[in-house]
């Protein structure tokens, strides 16, 4: 660690110590909700970004025309408000004062009378149109374009130092400029500068750029400096809070699932990329979808999983492929992904507008409860996702055919957690047509098709809501993962930009072993002492889950060590806390023991915490199950 990083890491741990109110034991109940409260993203942000439409060849005319198209098409009124300028806007860092300069050849309105530059005229215009403005930077000294693609249009110019346009060493100054003086409302902070500028990079060797020892080894998790990477993003979060103390901003972390960002982004940013870049092809969409779909408990109002921008309108998702375009849109809506359009809106067609502007899909993505969909059925062929809407009376359900062959599927009332002997109304979100289901319904899916419905019926458990139905209220503050492991369930298509060169796809997106709804942390069905549970939370030992209580009076669960536990020699103790006070505790429960009923009165309590204690220091902690975990009225 160099000195600067060491100082930042020290700052970050001081911050952590401050926020961990209960002191050093991470399993001690705090009575707090620890998801990021800074910035403003109560719902997934929606808008447009220049990258997938124009790459780095971006200019004022294109940005303003896209903004105008958002307004004229009615998409802005439907919620697509952010207009985000991605890579390619900067000219250089002025020396000696370090102020960033805009490429005025492309952004003429940015030229100020004193010969300087300002984006204020542009953001003023966007704001006057009722829109919000977003900008792009990098956490290192250099941008992704500089690091990887010297042929990109609009590379920064000047000396080595003048071309250091990233935030590294300038976070306070740049955030004050971009988000203060220039009045942007969103900043996307990429990570190439801490990934790719090592001494071996040819551009560094040739003296074009200064070396920065990489903190992120994208191909090797254990060689990545997770605390130092986090500390840099934390420094930006603090600068943002200082520049915009009214919280009127979105901090978009773009670390592509590296540096175990899953475990800390929800305390630092408002949205966080879960994978490498999407491309307009089916396999890549699967890859990005998979990187978010099993992280339902890691997305909450204020901090969302970001599987990358929408590619609806392009390539495999163009209007020659309406089934695929609709699937992509439906899946992103179900994931509570930020809906950021990446299409040249000047070429908008009515058919495309019908996909991007479908009010029923937007409504479910923007549902106030903020629940990411949970997998009710999982396989490599068909997946069924269920997203609880509002107060739980309604659900959205998507039945997704991943394959390029037609398949038959069955949707059951049980998957919706609804009664099988009463009528369930299904409203098709594309056609608006209503059908009815009793017990189960056979469905036929065309290749790549996603059927998506709103479902209402009689809840199987009318007294309350299962925790797995309200992931927005469930935060694995400590999920028990000791050794970050790459998630093996992510589709590994051929990477379009490298084809089959090299040895294959080995994505290192940590997340394996994280807490899950209705599944164990390793993707098994929940089961304790031979008793299977269709619903519950799966987590590791030595974990603490925060639950926001929305006026419920009673918590109960059937708990125990899961039958799938790899490490099983030390019994687990389960405890429930309410606003920091112990409410109930199990006896130590050994492997194989029957599930134990743990319950508590939680009336009037704001935060319920669910703690599992096992043997400390275990590299692969036991799997713990909160079976049928439920809060009742
Ligand atoms: C990275 C990001 C993309 C885009 C480009 C710009 O690849 O992941 O979303 O911002 O950089 O260079």
Boltz pocket constraint, residues with backbone or C-beta under 6 A from the ligand:
constraints:
  - pocket:
      binder: B
      contacts: [[A, 51], [A, 86], [A, 87], [A, 143], [A, 144], [A, 145], [A, 190], [A, 254], [A, 256], [A, 276], [A, 277]]
      max_distance: 6.0
